C-alpha cells in the first residue's frame, strides 16, 4: 500500500474516532401547553415504574413508597382525576405509625396527603397542633392548608394563622425563611395559603404586594432564580400561586418579560423523556419533575373553574381493608445515580462506544479496499494492527483520572463534612455516630478554584458518595454520604460555610483564597439549628 494512502487512512480513522465520541447537544425544547407537559410527566413515570395505568402507578409505586417519595404525586393526581387512593392512604397510615417524622412541616405535608384518602387517620389528630408553627413560616403555611380543607385544630383558627402569616411579610413585599429579603418560593407558597381569603382587605393588600414582588423578580426568559440558580421549581410555585388567585400568567402583562411567560422558562428544562431537570445541565430531577406536575394541574384546574390546587377534592374510594395495604418501602429509588456510580458506568460506556467505532471504521476501510480491488494481504494486516493498537490504548487509558496534578498552587485550604444535626434521629447505618463524614483535611488550591472544586476533589479522594444537580458554577449539592436534602424535613439540606460564614452565592461561584476554612454541614432547619449568628441566604 502506498505510504500516503496508509497515512490518510490512519488520519481518517483517528479523526473519525475523535469526532465520533464528541457529545452533541440536540436537546432543544420549545414551550408546550400544560396538558402536553402533564401527560409527558405521567407517561415518564408510568414507563419508569413499569405501570400499565395511572391507577396501577398509584396502587403500585406510590403505595410501595408511601411516606418516602409519593406524597406530591398523590396530591397532584388526586387534584387531576378521580382516582382511587385507598391503598396508598392505608400504606401511608401504616408508615406513619411505624416511623417518626422529625420535621413539623413534613408532618403537615403527610396530613394533607392523608386527607386525599384517609381523613379518619389518628395521625392527623395527634400531629396537627403539635406541628403548626413549630418550624417557622412553612409550618404555618401548611397548617393553614390543613385548616382550609376542614381539618379541625384545637389551638389554631384560620384567622389566627392568616394573621400570623401576614405578620411575617417583609418590607419588599415578599416572604422568606430568614433575613430581611423575601424569596420566590416562600412568597409563592404564602400566597397559595392565603388565596382563599383574598376578598379580605388585609389579605388582598398583602397578596397584591407579594404579586408585585414576584413580578419584579421575574427574569427576562420568563423564569425565576432561587439560591442563585434559574430553576423550574420556583417558576412552578409561582404558577400555583397565580392560579390560586385566578390569574392567567399567559395573559397577565406583569408576568410576561421580553415576550416570554413562565411556561417558556419552565419548558427549557424539559427533557426528551418528559421529565424535568433542576438546572440547564439537562439531568432528570425528581423534585423538579413533580413540582412542574403540580403547577400544570393547578393551572388546568383554574381554566376549568375548579378550586385552587391546595383545596383538595373529595374522592369516593372503594372499600379496602387494612390488610390490603402494601407495606411501605423505606428505600427511595433515586432519580439520579451517585456521581461515583455514574462515573464508573460512563467510563465503561465511553470505552465500549470508542471500541465499536474503531472496529466499524476498520471494517468500512477494509470494504473500501476490497471494492477498489486492492486486496493485498499486507494492507489488511496493517489495518488490523492499527485497530488493535487503538483498542488496547482505549482499554488502558483512564478517561476520568482522579489523580490531577496542580501546577500553579497558590496555597492550601481545609475542608470538613459533618452531619451532627441528624445523629440519633435515624437508625440508618450510613449516618456516623459522631457526625463526622470527613474530618478536617487539607487541599492545595490554584487561582480560581471554588468551594465546589475542592468538594469534588475531597469526595473523590476519600471515596465519599455525592449527588449533584448541575455542574460547575450552577452546582447544587443534593446529597453527601447518602444523606439528602429533605431527608429530615422540608427545610433540611446541605449548607457550606467559609471561615464560619455562609455565602450569598453558590458553591460553584465562590472562589477560594489560601487558608480558607470550608465546612459542609447538614441542617434540618435552614441553618437555624446550627447555632451560628452569620447565616445568610440568597436574595
VENJO-V318340 format. One record per residue. N is the residue number from 1. RES is the residue in one letter. PSI is psi as a letter, one per 40 degrees, with the letter a starting at -180 (none if undefined). D_LAST is the distance of its C-alpha to the last C-alpha in whole Angstrom. Layout:
n->N res->RES psi->PSI d_last->D_LAST
n->N res->RES psi->PSI d_last->D_LAST
//
This chain:
n->1 res->X psi->h d_last->68
n->2 res->X psi->h d_last->68
n->3 res->X psi->d d_last->65
n->4 res->X psi->d d_last->63
n->5 res->X psi->d d_last->63
n->6 res->X psi->d d_last->62
n->7 res->X psi->d d_last->59
n->8 res->X psi->d d_last->58
n->9 res->X psi->d d_last->58
n->10 res->X psi->d d_last->56
n->11 res->X psi->d d_last->54
n->12 res->X psi->d d_last->53
n->13 res->X psi->d d_last->53
n->14 res->X psi->d d_last->50
n->15 res->X psi->d d_last->48
n->16 res->X psi->d d_last->48
n->17 res->X psi->d d_last->47
n->18 res->X psi->d d_last->44
n->19 res->X psi->d d_last->43
n->20 res->X psi->d d_last->44
n->21 res->X psi->e d_last->41
n->22 res->X psi->h d_last->38
n->23 res->X psi->i d_last->35
n->24 res->X psi->i d_last->35
n->25 res->X psi->g d_last->32
n->26 res->X psi->e d_last->34
n->27 res->X psi->g d_last->31
n->28 res->X psi->h d_last->30
n->29 res->X psi->i d_last->29
n->30 res->X psi->i d_last->29
n->31 res->X psi->h d_last->28
n->32 res->X psi->i d_last->30
n->33 res->X psi->i d_last->31
n->34 res->X psi->d d_last->29
n->35 res->X psi->d d_last->33
n->36 res->X psi->d d_last->33
n->37 res->X psi->d d_last->30
n->38 res->X psi->d d_last->31
n->39 res->X psi->d d_last->34
n->40 res->X psi->d d_last->33
n->41 res->X psi->d d_last->31
n->42 res->X psi->d d_last->34
n->43 res->X psi->d d_last->36
n->44 res->X psi->d d_last->34
n->45 res->X psi->d d_last->34
n->46 res->X psi->d d_last->38
n->47 res->X psi->d d_last->39
n->48 res->X psi->d d_last->37
n->49 res->X psi->e d_last->38
n->50 res->X psi->f d_last->42
n->51 res->X psi->i d_last->42
n->52 res->X psi->d d_last->44
n->53 res->X psi->i d_last->42
n->54 res->X psi->d d_last->39
n->55 res->X psi->d d_last->42
n->56 res->X psi->d d_last->43
n->57 res->X psi->d d_last->39
n->58 res->X psi->d d_last->38
n->59 res->X psi->d d_last->42
n->60 res->X psi->c d_last->41
n->61 res->X psi->d d_last->38
n->62 res->X psi->d d_last->36
n->63 res->X psi->d d_last->39
n->64 res->X psi->d d_last->39
n->65 res->X psi->f d_last->35
n->66 res->X psi->h d_last->35
n->67 res->X psi->e d_last->32
n->68 res->X psi->d d_last->31
n->69 res->X psi->e d_last->30
n->70 res->X psi->e d_last->31
n->71 res->X psi->d d_last->29
n->72 res->X psi->d d_last->27
n->73 res->X psi->d d_last->30
n->74 res->X psi->d d_last->32
n->75 res->X psi->d d_last->30
n->76 res->X psi->d d_last->29
n->77 res->X psi->d d_last->33
n->78 res->X psi->d d_last->34
n->79 res->X psi->e d_last->33
n->80 res->X psi->d d_last->34
n->81 res->X psi->i d_last->38
n->82 res->X psi->g d_last->40
n->83 res->X psi->i d_last->40
n->84 res->X psi->h d_last->42
n->85 res->X psi->e d_last->40
n->86 res->X psi->d d_last->42
n->87 res->X psi->d d_last->43
n->88 res->X psi->d d_last->39
n->89 res->X psi->d d_last->39
n->90 res->X psi->d d_last->42
n->91 res->X psi->d d_last->40
n->92 res->X psi->d d_last->37
n->93 res->X psi->d d_last->39
n->94 res->X psi->d d_last->41
n->95 res->X psi->d d_last->38
n->96 res->X psi->d d_last->36
n->97 res->X psi->d d_last->39
n->98 res->X psi->e d_last->40
n->99 res->X psi->h d_last->36
n->100 res->X psi->h d_last->34
n->101 res->X psi->h d_last->30
n->102 res->X psi->d d_last->28
n->103 res->X psi->h d_last->25
n->104 res->X psi->d d_last->25
n->105 res->X psi->d d_last->23
n->106 res->X psi->d d_last->25
n->107 res->X psi->d d_last->28
n->108 res->X psi->d d_last->27
n->109 res->X psi->d d_last->26
n->110 res->X psi->d d_last->30
n->111 res->X psi->d d_last->31
n->112 res->X psi->d d_last->30
n->113 res->X psi->d d_last->31
n->114 res->X psi->d d_last->35
n->115 res->X psi->e d_last->35
n->116 res->X psi->d d_last->35
n->117 res->X psi->e d_last->39
n->118 res->X psi->g d_last->40
n->119 res->X psi->e d_last->39
n->120 res->X psi->e d_last->42
n->121 res->X psi->h d_last->40
n->122 res->X psi->d d_last->40
n->123 res->X psi->d d_last->37
n->124 res->X psi->d d_last->35
n->125 res->X psi->d d_last->37
n->126 res->X psi->d d_last->37
n->127 res->X psi->e d_last->33
n->128 res->X psi->c d_last->32
n->129 res->X psi->d d_last->32
n->130 res->X psi->e d_last->31
n->131 res->X psi->d d_last->28
n->132 res->X psi->h d_last->27
n->133 res->X psi->e d_last->24
n->134 res->X psi->e d_last->25
n->135 res->X psi->f d_last->21
n->136 res->X psi->a d_last->19
n->137 res->X psi->d d_last->17
n->138 res->X psi->d d_last->18
n->139 res->X psi->e d_last->22
n->140 res->X psi->d d_last->22
n->141 res->X psi->d d_last->21
n->142 res->X psi->d d_last->23
n->143 res->X psi->d d_last->26
n->144 res->X psi->d d_last->26
n->145 res->X psi->d d_last->26
n->146 res->X psi->d d_last->29
n->147 res->X psi->d d_last->31
n->148 res->X psi->d d_last->30
n->149 res->X psi->e d_last->33
n->150 res->X psi->e d_last->35
n->151 res->X psi->h d_last->35
n->152 res->X psi->h d_last->36
n->153 res->X psi->i d_last->35
n->154 res->X psi->d d_last->37
n->155 res->X psi->e d_last->34
n->156 res->X psi->i d_last->32
n->157 res->X psi->i d_last->32
n->158 res->X psi->d d_last->30
n->159 res->X psi->d d_last->30
n->160 res->X psi->d d_last->29
n->161 res->X psi->d d_last->26
n->162 res->X psi->d d_last->25
n->163 res->X psi->d d_last->25
n->164 res->X psi->d d_last->23
n->165 res->X psi->d d_last->20
n->166 res->X psi->d d_last->20
n->167 res->X psi->e d_last->20
n->168 res->X psi->e d_last->17
n->169 res->X psi->h d_last->15
n->170 res->X psi->i d_last->13
n->171 res->X psi->d d_last->13
n->172 res->X psi->e d_last->11
n->173 res->X psi->e d_last->13
n->174 res->X psi->a d_last->11
n->175 res->X psi->i d_last->11
n->176 res->X psi->i d_last->10
n->177 res->X psi->d d_last->11
n->178 res->X psi->i d_last->11
n->179 res->X psi->a d_last->9
n->180 res->X psi->e d_last->9
n->181 res->X psi->h d_last->6
n->182 res->X psi->i d_last->7
n->183 res->X psi->i d_last->7
n->184 res->X psi->d d_last->9
n->185 res->X psi->d d_last->12
n->186 res->X psi->d d_last->12
n->187 res->X psi->d d_last->12
n->188 res->X psi->d d_last->15
n->189 res->X psi->d d_last->17
n->190 res->X psi->d d_last->17
n->191 res->X psi->d d_last->19
n->192 res->X psi->d d_last->21
n->193 res->X psi->d d_last->22
n->194 res->X psi->e d_last->23
n->195 res->X psi->d d_last->24
n->196 res->X psi->e d_last->28
n->197 res->X psi->f d_last->28
n->198 res->X psi->d d_last->27
n->199 res->X psi->d d_last->30
n->200 res->X psi->h d_last->29
n->201 res->X psi->d d_last->28
n->202 res->X psi->d d_last->26
n->203 res->X psi->d d_last->24
n->204 res->X psi->d d_last->24
n->205 res->X psi->d d_last->23
n->206 res->X psi->d d_last->20
n->207 res->X psi->d d_last->20
n->208 res->X psi->d d_last->20
n->209 res->X psi->d d_last->17
n->210 res->X psi->d d_last->15
n->211 res->X psi->d d_last->17
n->212 res->X psi->d d_last->16
n->213 res->X psi->d d_last->12
n->214 res->X psi->d d_last->12
n->215 res->X psi->d d_last->15
n->216 res->X psi->d d_last->12
n->217 res->X psi->e d_last->10
n->218 res->X psi->h d_last->13
n->219 res->X psi->i d_last->14
n->220 res->X psi->d d_last->17
n->221 res->X psi->e d_last->19
n->222 res->X psi->e d_last->18
n->223 res->X psi->a d_last->15
n->224 res->X psi->i d_last->12
n->225 res->X psi->h d_last->9
n->226 res->X psi->h d_last->8
n->227 res->X psi->f d_last->8
n->228 res->X psi->e d_last->8
n->229 res->X psi->h d_last->11
n->230 res->X psi->h d_last->13
n->231 res->X psi->i d_last->15
n->232 res->X psi->d d_last->17
n->233 res->X psi->d d_last->17
n->234 res->X psi->d d_last->14
n->235 res->X psi->d d_last->16
n->236 res->X psi->d d_last->19
n->237 res->X psi->d d_last->17
n->238 res->X psi->d d_last->17
n->239 res->X psi->d d_last->20
n->240 res->X psi->d d_last->21
n->241 res->X psi->d d_last->20
n->242 res->X psi->d d_last->21
n->243 res->X psi->d d_last->25
n->244 res->X psi->e d_last->25
n->245 res->X psi->e d_last->25
n->246 res->X psi->e d_last->27
n->247 res->X psi->h d_last->25
n->248 res->X psi->h d_last->26
n->249 res->X psi->e d_last->23
n->250 res->X psi->d d_last->26
n->251 res->X psi->e d_last->27
n->252 res->X psi->h d_last->25
n->253 res->X psi->d d_last->24
n->254 res->X psi->d d_last->20
n->255 res->X psi->f d_last->19
n->256 res->X psi->h d_last->21
n->257 res->X psi->h d_last->20
n->258 res->X psi->f d_last->22
n->259 res->X psi->e d_last->25
n->260 res->X psi->h d_last->23
n->261 res->X psi->a d_last->22
n->262 res->X psi->d d_last->20
n->263 res->X psi->d d_last->23
n->264 res->X psi->d d_last->23
n->265 res->X psi->d d_last->20
n->266 res->X psi->d d_last->21
n->267 res->X psi->d d_last->24
n->268 res->X psi->e d_last->23
n->269 res->X psi->e d_last->23
n->270 res->X psi->h d_last->26
n->271 res->X psi->i d_last->29
n->272 res->X psi->d d_last->32
n->273 res->X psi->e d_last->33
n->274 res->X psi->e d_last->31
n->275 res->X psi->a d_last->28
n->276 res->X psi->i d_last->25
n->277 res->X psi->i d_last->22
n->278 res->X psi->d d_last->19
n->279 res->X psi->a d_last->18
n->280 res->X psi->e d_last->21
n->281 res->X psi->e d_last->23
n->282 res->X psi->f d_last->25
n->283 res->X psi->h d_last->26
n->284 res->X psi->h d_last->26
n->285 res->X psi->h d_last->24
n->286 res->X psi->d d_last->25
n->287 res->X psi->d d_last->22
n->288 res->X psi->d d_last->21
n->289 res->X psi->d d_last->24
n->290 res->X psi->d d_last->25
n->291 res->X psi->d d_last->22
n->292 res->X psi->d d_last->23
n->293 res->X psi->d d_last->26
n->294 res->X psi->d d_last->25
n->295 res->X psi->d d_last->23
n->296 res->X psi->d d_last->27
n->297 res->X psi->d d_last->29
n->298 res->X psi->d d_last->27
n->299 res->X psi->d d_last->27
n->300 res->X psi->d d_last->31
n->301 res->X psi->d d_last->31
n->302 res->X psi->d d_last->30
n->303 res->X psi->d d_last->33
n->304 res->X psi->e d_last->35
n->305 res->X psi->f d_last->35
n->306 res->X psi->i d_last->34
n->307 res->X psi->i d_last->32
n->308 res->X psi->i d_last->28
n->309 res->X psi->d d_last->27
n->310 res->X psi->e d_last->27
n->311 res->X psi->g d_last->30
n->312 res->X psi->h d_last->32
n->313 res->X psi->i d_last->36
n->314 res->X psi->h d_last->39
n->315 res->X psi->i d_last->41
n->316 res->X psi->h d_last->44
n->317 res->X psi->i d_last->45
n->318 res->X psi->i d_last->48
n->319 res->X psi->h d_last->50
n->320 res->X psi->h d_last->48
n->321 res->X psi->i d_last->50
n->322 res->X psi->d d_last->48
n->323 res->X psi->e d_last->50
n->324 res->X psi->e d_last->48
n->325 res->X psi->h d_last->45
n->326 res->X psi->h d_last->44
n->327 res->X psi->h d_last->43
n->328 res->X psi->h d_last->39
n->329 res->X psi->i d_last->38
n->330 res->X psi->e d_last->36
n->331 res->X psi->h d_last->35
n->332 res->X psi->h d_last->32
n->333 res->X psi->h d_last->33
n->334 res->X psi->h d_last->30
n->335 res->X psi->d d_last->29
n->336 res->X psi->h d_last->28
n->337 res->X psi->i d_last->31
n->338 res->X psi->i d_last->30
n->339 res->X psi->d d_last->29
n->340 res->X psi->d d_last->33
n->341 res->X psi->d d_last->35
n->342 res->X psi->d d_last->33
n->343 res->X psi->d d_last->34
n->344 res->X psi->d d_last->38
n->345 res->X psi->d d_last->38
n->346 res->X psi->d d_last->37
n->347 res->X psi->d d_last->39
n->348 res->X psi->d d_last->42
n->349 res->X psi->d d_last->41
n->350 res->X psi->d d_last->41
n->351 res->X psi->d d_last->44
n->352 res->X psi->d d_last->46
n->353 res->X psi->d d_last->45
n->354 res->X psi->d d_last->46
n->355 res->X psi->d d_last->49
n->356 res->X psi->d d_last->50
n->357 res->X psi->d d_last->49
n->358 res->X psi->d d_last->52
n->359 res->X psi->d d_last->54
n->360 res->X psi->d d_last->54
n->361 res->X psi->d d_last->54
n->362 res->X psi->d d_last->57
n->363 res->X psi->d d_last->59
n->364 res->X psi->d d_last->58
n->365 res->X psi->d d_last->59
n->366 res->X psi->d d_last->62
n->367 res->X psi->d d_last->63
n->368 res->X psi->d d_last->63
n->369 res->X psi->d d_last->65
n->370 res->X psi->d d_last->68
n->371 res->X psi->d d_last->67
n->372 res->X psi->e d_last->68
n->373 res->X psi->f d_last->71
n->374 res->X psi->g d_last->70
n->375 res->X psi->f d_last->71
n->376 res->X psi->h d_last->72
n->377 res->X psi->d d_last->71
n->378 res->X psi->d d_last->70
n->379 res->X psi->d d_last->67
n->380 res->X psi->d d_last->66
n->381 res->X psi->d d_last->66
n->382 res->X psi->d d_last->64
n->383 res->X psi->d d_last->61
n->384 res->X psi->d d_last->61
n->385 res->X psi->d d_last->61
n->386 res->X psi->d d_last->58
n->387 res->X psi->d d_last->56
n->388 res->X psi->d d_last->57
n->389 res->X psi->d d_last->56
n->390 res->X psi->d d_last->52
n->391 res->X psi->d d_last->52
n->392 res->X psi->d d_last->53
n->393 res->X psi->d d_last->50
n->394 res->X psi->d d_last->48
n->395 res->X psi->d d_last->49
n->396 res->X psi->d d_last->48
n->397 res->X psi->i d_last->45
n->398 res->X psi->h d_last->42
n->399 res->X psi->e d_last->39
n->400 res->X psi->f d_last->36
n->401 res->X psi->h d_last->38
n->402 res->X psi->e d_last->36
n->403 res->X psi->g d_last->38
n->404 res->X psi->h d_last->36
n->405 res->X psi->h d_last->37
n->406 res->X psi->h d_last->35
n->407 res->X psi->d d_last->37
n->408 res->X psi->g d_last->34
n->409 res->X psi->h d_last->33
n->410 res->X psi->e d_last->32
n->411 res->X psi->a d_last->31
n->412 res->X psi->i d_last->30
n->413 res->X psi->i d_last->27
n->414 res->X psi->i d_last->28
n->415 res->X psi->h d_last->26
n->416 res->X psi->i d_last->27
n->417 res->X psi->h d_last->26
n->418 res->X psi->i d_last->26
n->419 res->X psi->f d_last->26
n->420 res->X psi->d d_last->28
n->421 res->X psi->e d_last->26
n->422 res->X psi->e d_last->28
n->423 res->X psi->h d_last->31
n->424 res->X psi->e d_last->34
n->425 res->X psi->e d_last->31
n->426 res->X psi->i d_last->33
n->427 res->X psi->e d_last->36
n->428 res->X psi->h d_last->35
n->429 res->X psi->d d_last->37
n->430 res->X psi->e d_last->34
n->431 res->X psi->h d_last->32
n->432 res->X psi->i d_last->34
n->433 res->X psi->d d_last->35
n->434 res->X psi->e d_last->34
n->435 res->X psi->e d_last->30
n->436 res->X psi->h d_last->31
n->437 res->X psi->d d_last->30
n->438 res->X psi->h d_last->30
n->439 res->X psi->i d_last->31
n->440 res->X psi->h d_last->30
n->441 res->X psi->i d_last->31
n->442 res->X psi->i d_last->32
n->443 res->X psi->i d_last->31
n->444 res->X psi->i d_last->31
n->445 res->X psi->i d_last->29
n->446 res->X psi->i d_last->29
n->447 res->X psi->h d_last->27
n->448 res->X psi->e d_last->24
n->449 res->X psi->i d_last->24
n->450 res->X psi->i d_last->21
n->451 res->X psi->d d_last->20
n->452 res->X psi->d d_last->21
n->453 res->X psi->d d_last->24
n->454 res->X psi->d d_last->25
n->455 res->X psi->d d_last->24
n->456 res->X psi->d d_last->26
n->457 res->X psi->d d_last->29
n->458 res->X psi->d d_last->29
n->459 res->X psi->d d_last->29
n->460 res->X psi->d d_last->32
n->461 res->X psi->d d_last->34
n->462 res->X psi->e d_last->34
n->463 res->X psi->f d_last->34
n->464 res->X psi->h d_last->31
n->465 res->X psi->i d_last->30
n->466 res->X psi->i d_last->27
n->467 res->X psi->h d_last->25
n->468 res->X psi->i d_last->22
n->469 res->X psi->h d_last->21
n->470 res->X psi->a d_last->20
n->471 res->X psi->i d_last->21
n->472 res->X psi->b d_last->21
n->473 res->X psi->e d_last->17
n->474 res->X psi->e d_last->16
n->475 res->X psi->h d_last->18
n->476 res->X psi->h d_last->17
n->477 res->X psi->h d_last->19
n->478 res->X psi->d d_last->20
n->479 res->X psi->i d_last->23
n->480 res->X psi->h d_last->25
n->481 res->X psi->f d_last->29
n->482 res->X psi->f d_last->29
n->483 res->X psi->h d_last->26
n->484 res->X psi->i d_last->24
n->485 res->X psi->i d_last->20
n->486 res->X psi->e d_last->22
n->487 res->X psi->d d_last->25
n->488 res->X psi->f d_last->25
n->489 res->X psi->i d_last->23
n->490 res->X psi->e d_last->20
n->491 res->X psi->e d_last->17
n->492 res->X psi->i d_last->19
n->493 res->X psi->a d_last->18
n->494 res->X psi->h d_last->18
n->495 res->X psi->i d_last->16
n->496 res->X psi->i d_last->17
n->497 res->X psi->i d_last->17
n->498 res->X psi->h d_last->19
n->499 res->X psi->f d_last->21
n->500 res->X psi->e d_last->20
n->501 res->X psi->i d_last->16
n->502 res->X psi->i d_last->13
n->503 res->X psi->i d_last->11
n->504 res->X psi->f d_last->8
n->505 res->X psi->i d_last->10
n->506 res->X psi->i d_last->12
n->507 res->X psi->d d_last->16
n->508 res->X psi->e d_last->17
n->509 res->X psi->e d_last->15
n->510 res->X psi->h d_last->16
n->511 res->X psi->h d_last->19
n->512 res->X psi->i d_last->22
n->513 res->X psi->i d_last->24
n->514 res->X psi->i d_last->27
n->515 res->X psi->e d_last->28
n->516 res->X psi->i d_last->24
n->517 res->X psi->h d_last->24
n->518 res->X psi->h d_last->22
n->519 res->X psi->h d_last->22
n->520 res->X psi->h d_last->21
n->521 res->X psi->h d_last->21
n->522 res->X psi->h d_last->21
n->523 res->X psi->i d_last->20
n->524 res->X psi->e d_last->21
n->525 res->X psi->f d_last->18
n->526 res->X psi->f d_last->15
n->527 res->X psi->e d_last->16
n->528 res->X psi->d d_last->18
n->529 res->X psi->e d_last->21
n->530 res->X psi->e d_last->21
n->531 res->X psi->f d_last->22
n->532 res->X psi->i d_last->19
n->533 res->X psi->d d_last->18
n->534 res->X psi->g d_last->15
n->535 res->X psi->h d_last->13
n->536 res->X psi->i d_last->9
n->537 res->X psi->i d_last->7
n->538 res->X psi->i d_last->4
n->539 res->X psi->none d_last->0
//
